[in-house]
Amino acid sequence: MWTADEIPDLTGSVAVVTGASGGIGVPTALELARHGARVVLTARDADRGRAALDAIRTAVPGAAAEVRALDLADLASVRAFAETVDGPLDLLVNNAGLGPSPRRTTADGFEAQFGVNHLGHFALTGLLMPHLLAAPAARVVTVSSDAHSVGDLDFDDLGLERRYNRFAAYARSKLANLLFALELRRRADACGAPLLSLATNPGMTATGIMKMGALTRPVNALLRLAVQPPAKGALPSLYAATFPGARSGEYVGPGPKVLPPSPKALDAAVAARLWERSQELTGVPFDEIRQYS
C-alpha cells in the first residue's frame, strides 16, 4: 500500500493547499512540507491557521511553510489571495469544503456549499492559472467525495432555492468538483497545456464535515467509530499531488487507488455547461488556458 513515505523529493516546488487549518488539509500540507515543498496554507480563521502552521513547524523543523487568509465564500477574498501569489506554482490542492448544513449564502449570494466547494475553487484555479502554466508540470488536485454519485445539477436552480436539502446540496457541490476536475483536464489536453488535473475521494474521515447536525447523537457516535483519521484521509490527495505515475483525469480514492467516477461525472456536455455557467457566476474566464499554445 502506498504511503506518504513514498512521496518524492519536492525541494524547489511551491504548493497551495486550501482549507489547511483543519481536517485533511493539515496532514496534506505537513507531508508536502516534510518532503521539501514550499507550502502556502490558506485559512479563513486566522487563529486556526496559525495553530496549523505551528503544528507543521513543530513536526517539521525548518519547514518552508506560511499561512495566508482566504475565504472561499467571498470572491473578493479569492481575488485578493490570488494577487499575493507570484512566480510559478507547481501544485494547487483544492481541499477546503463545507459539509451538509442549513441553507445559507456566500458574500456573493450563492448557496454556501456550492459557492465554497465549487465556485470558490473554480475562481481560485482560474485566477492562479498564469502561475500554474508557468510551472513545468503543474498539478491541480480537487477534493470530491463518493457523494458525487447521488448529486444532481439543475441549471435552473443551482442554489436549491425551490427545495433545499443539506445533503442534496453537498452531493451537488461534490459532483460539481468532479465535473470541474475532469473538464479542466479536457481543456488542458486540448490546448497542450503542461497541467495535470486530478480529483480525489478521501473516504469517511474524522473531519469537521462529519459533524452533521441533522443526525442523532448515537448515529454520530457510530460514525466516529467507523471513520479514519485525517492523516489517512489525506493519502488520496497526496498521491494525486505527488505520485510520478499519476495521470491527468484520474479519480483517486481511499487506499489510495484509482476509482471509476460515476457516469454523471463523465458527462462532458454537462461539464462544459457547468464550466460556462461557473465563468458567468464568478467572472473568471480562464483566458490563459484557453489561449495557451
N, C-alpha and C positions, 0 to 999 in steps of 0.2 A: 504494500500500500504506500502511495506517495505521501511524503510528509514535508513539513516546512524546512527540514534539514536539507532537502534536495534543491532548494532554491539556489540558483547560480549566483555568482558574484555580481552585484548590481552597482558597484562603485562607478560613479560618474553619471548615473541616471537620476532623473528627477521624477517624483511621483506626487500626485494629488489624490488624497483619499477623503471623500465627503463623509460626513457623519462619523468622524473618527474620535468622538468624545465618549463613545459607549458602544455596547453590542459587539458585533464582529468587526467594527471599524478599528477598535483599539488593537486587537491582535493582528489585523491586516497591516496597519501602519507599523506596528512594532517589528514584525518579521521583515518587512521591506527595509526598515532602517537597520535591523540586525545584519542584513546581507549587503549593506553598503549604499543603499539609495538615499538620496536627499529627499525627505518626505515632508510635504505640507499637509498638515491635518486641518480640516475645516470643522468648525463647531458653531452652532447657533448660540449656545450658552458659554460665555467666556470662562466661568469658573470650572465647568466640566471639561472644557478644552484644555485649560491649564493643568487640571488634575491628570488628564490622559497623557499630556506631554511629560509631566513629571514622572508618571509611571514608566513611560518608554525610556526616558533618560536614566532612570534607576536601573531598569533591566538591561539597557544597552548604553553604558557609559560612553560619552563622546558621540552619541547618535546625532546625525545631521538631520534634525527634525525641528519643526516650528509649527505653531498653530495660528490660524487666521480666521477671522469672522466670516461666516457665510450663512445666510438664512435663505434656504431654497423656497420658502413661502413668500418671498419678496423679490421680484425680478430686478428691482433697483439694487438689492444686495448682491444678487448674482452678477450683475454688470460691474459693480464696484469691486467684487473679489477678482473677477477676470482681469481687471485693469492692474491688479497687483502682480500678476504673473508675467515674467519676462524670460526670454530665451526659450530654447527647445524644451518640450515637455514629453517625456518618454511614456508616462503612464497616467491615466485618469481612471480612478475606481469610483464609479457612481454607486456609492454604498448607502447613503443616508435614506431613510424612509420612515413614513408614518404607518402604523398598524391600524386595524379596524377601530373606528372611533365615531362618536356622534358627528353629525354634519356640521362643518364649519368651513369658512372660506379663507383663502390666502389674501395677502395685501392687494393682489390684483383681481380679486373676485372669483377665483377658480375654486372649485371643490377641493378641499385641502389635500386629500390623498392623491388625487390625480394631479393637482398642482405641484405638490412637493415631489412625489415619487417619479412622475414622468416629466411634466413641463419644466420644472426647475432644472432637472438634469439634462433635458433636451437643450434648453437655453445655455446652460453651462458648457456643454460639449461643443455647441456651435461657436460660442464666444472664445473658447480655448483652441479651436481648430487651427488657427495660424501657428500656434506653438506646438501642437501635436504634429502637424505636417512638416515642421522644421526639424523634427527628430528623425533619425534614420529609419526607425521601425517602431512607431508608437503603438500603444495598445489602449483601447477603451474597454473597460470591463463594467458591465451594468448588472447590478444585482436584481434578479427577478425572484420568482417563487413558483412552486408547483401549483399554487393557487391560480396561476395564469390560465390553467386549463379549463377553469369554470368561469372565467371572465368573459364579458361581452362588451362590445363597443356600440353605442348608439350615438351616431354623429349628430343627431338632432337633440340629444340630451346628455352630453358628455359629463355634466355635473350632477347627474341623477337628481335633478330638481323636481321631477314629477313624482318620483317614488324612491326615497333614499333608503338604502340598506348599507350599513357599515361594512359588511363582509363583501357585498357585491361591489362596493366602491374600491375596496382593497384589491379584489381579484381583477377588476378593470384596470387599475393602475399597474399591476404586475404583468398583465397581458400587454399593456402599452409599453412597459420596459422591454419586453422580449421582442415585440414587433419593431421597436426602435433599434435595438441592437442588431437585428438581422437586416433591417433596411439600411442602416449605416454601413454594414458590410457590403451590401449590394452596390451602394453608391460609391464607396471607396474602390471596390474592384472595378466598377465601370469606367472610372477615370484613371485607374492605375496608381492611386494614392498609396503611399507606404504606410498603411494603417490597418491594424487588426481590430476587429470589434467582436467581443465575446460576451456572453451572458452567463449568469450563474444562478444556482438554486442552493442556498446554504443548508436547506433542510430545517427541521424543527430545532431551534436553538434558543437557549435561555437569554433572551434579549428583551428590551422594552416592548417590542412588538407582541410578545406573548402575553402582555398584561391587558387582556381583553375584558373590559368592564362588563360586557353583556353575559359573560359566563359565570356560573355559580362558583363559590369558593371551593367546594370539593372537586369540581372539574378542573379548575385552575391548579389545584394541588396535584392532581393526577398528571396534568400536562407537564408540570415542573419535574416530575419523576421521569417522564418519557423523553425530555429534550436533552440535547447535547450542550456542552459548554461552548462559549463563544470562540475559543481557540480552535475547536474542531469545525465550527460553523464557518470559520474564515478560510478553511483549506480550499474550497472551490474557487474563491476569489484569488487566492494566492497562486493556485495552479494556473488559472486563466491568465493571470498577470505576468507570470514568470516562466512557465514551462516552455523550454525551447521548441518543443514539437507541437505546441498548441496551434490550432488552425482558426482563422477568422470564421466567424459564424457558428462556432461550437457553443453548446449549452452545457455547462459543467455543473454537475450535481454532487451530492454527498459521496464520499469515497476517498478522494474525488474521482469521478468518472464522467465521461461524456454521455449525455442523455438525449433522447429524441424530443424535440419540442412538440407540443400538441399541434394538431392540424390548424387550429385557429392562429397560432403564432407563425405558421408558414404561409399564410395568405398574403402574397405580395401586393395584391391590389388594395387590400385593407391597410397594409403597412404604408404604402405610398400615400394613401388618402390621409392617414394619421399624420404622416410627416408633413404634408402640405398644411393640414389644419393646425398642427403644432407651430409651424412657422408663422402662420397668421396670428395665433394667440400670443406668442412670445415676442414677435417682431425680430426673431433671429433667423436669417435666411440661409446660413451655411454657404455663403458665397465662395469661400476659399476651396471647399471640397468640390463644389460644382464647377469651378473654374480651373481646377488643378489639371495640369498636363505635363 
